[in-house]
């Protein structure tokens, strides 16, 4: 069974944190902690959970109660946080009002609610202006026992209603900005149990009433937000079958003998597990099967056991047979055209999990607990699928991969690539990035590796700033063909510097590779460049990585030449040398990047 870090004791966390500080390895994640409580004890818990994701969590702890002033301090600016956490204790923020809640009229409680929300909103506005970081704003835990006891529910705008509306108001106000997320302190406390999450003795001693159990839970929760902010969520969940998606062994028990459905506790536990997995698909996580089984037995199980929530079409790839499972996972990665490090794997067999960890250490593995009733909780404890927002494009991921399979079959029926491309009926729409496109564009900057000329990772805040910059042009491309809409599949950043227009970044989804779309995009950039009289040079660079070899020859293929006169700029193209490269099989619609 997997180690649940939230169940470790404080001594374990301190030991692990000391070891992490000694070795200092991993990708750096800078987090600033601000609030009106003592936050010095929280960063070690975050660091331990972050290390599990391969991060080296660095902390800046603001001065007690100086959460407004810290935003404008030089120390804060020099730290350059990627995430800023704001946590406020309502008891310390408005001590008189909260202590006398029962004496306040309903109208006075509403004024108090709006006063608190106004202060948080004011801080958020200042923070958004001060830093491009993601802001995590903590909500307010509900009281374990309201002052009026059971009579509180009969009270007009009672204490519980006040807290519920306070948190709802916070959520609704923060939702307006894509760089602000709610750190759900209340949910984490409820999961632990309010009496185990808070200790008022600590509040009086150190201005911090959180127990170590709550800090362990919040450490994991902050790391979840970090995964979402950095766009490092896994793309695919690969699953075993026997005693994982259903009870029993289909090859021995038969399709009608496996246990899933209603009628007994074990069958219902597997049913609930499949239902939970189905929600991951709805969030844009690809599902795959990796199982040692006879394919015909598996097909029969899905055909006969119609009560299963998961259907064959829910799985975008399969590796069912008798080969070792590490080979199956490698095949799944190849079939989906994703990195092996983008996969998480779930199995009930310790030997299989141990083999995957040995052969493919970059794969996130979950060994299921012995009791199927605990499967859902074990899945929920995984942090590797977090996204800041679920986009319409995410919900259609499985459909897009089915469409890609249709394209492959369609391709097989054509004698030449030119004929296949012409028959695809591709239409690409290229134009400026608008604010509503930023979540998807940021997602692409965080994830795209193969066709990515520089692999620069820009935060959401940095992209927002570029939209407002007069020197930057953010562009994107959306693609559709005879089989469906692929959505936004490419993004690029152009920077003006005098008479030169520089291609800072250009990246494209692997789903669009091999069709000439990259040529249509460059033709558009050239045309836009050509319309601007003050520009005479188009420059670009390629920064090689282990994964971006498909983009290595891109600029040379598009007519750029090595630069001899511009140090640090490997490729240039003069306006007089502009040539539009033919790609007649793509219908292009463009909108100007200059307004």
PEZI-V111577 format. One record per helix or strand of 3 or more residues. SS is the DSSP state (alpha for helix, beta for strand). FROM is the first residue (numbers start at 1). TO is the last residue. If there is no record, write none. Layout:
{{SS | FROM | TO} {SS | FROM | TO}}
This chain:
{{alpha | 5 | 7} {alpha | 10 | 23} {beta | 27 | 35} {alpha | 43 | 52} {beta | 55 | 61} {alpha | 69 | 72} {alpha | 74 | 79} {beta | 83 | 87} {alpha | 90 | 93} {alpha | 95 | 99} {alpha | 101 | 103} {alpha | 106 | 130} {beta | 134 | 138} {alpha | 149 | 154} {alpha | 159 | 174} {beta | 180 | 183} {alpha | 185 | 192} {alpha | 194 | 197} {alpha | 200 | 206} {alpha | 212 | 230} {beta | 236 | 239} {alpha | 250 | 253} {alpha | 265 | 282} {beta | 286 | 292} {alpha | 295 | 304} {alpha | 312 | 314} {beta | 315 | 321} {alpha | 325 | 336} {alpha | 340 | 342} {beta | 343 | 347} {alpha | 350 | 359} {beta | 364 | 367} {alpha | 372 | 380} {alpha | 392 | 395} {alpha | 397 | 412} {alpha | 417 | 423} {beta | 426 | 432} {alpha | 435 | 447} {alpha | 460 | 468} {beta | 472 | 481} {beta | 484 | 497} {beta | 500 | 508} {alpha | 510 | 512} {alpha | 517 | 531} {beta | 537 | 540} {alpha | 549 | 551} {alpha | 554 | 557} {beta | 571 | 574} {alpha | 575 | 577} {beta | 586 | 590}}
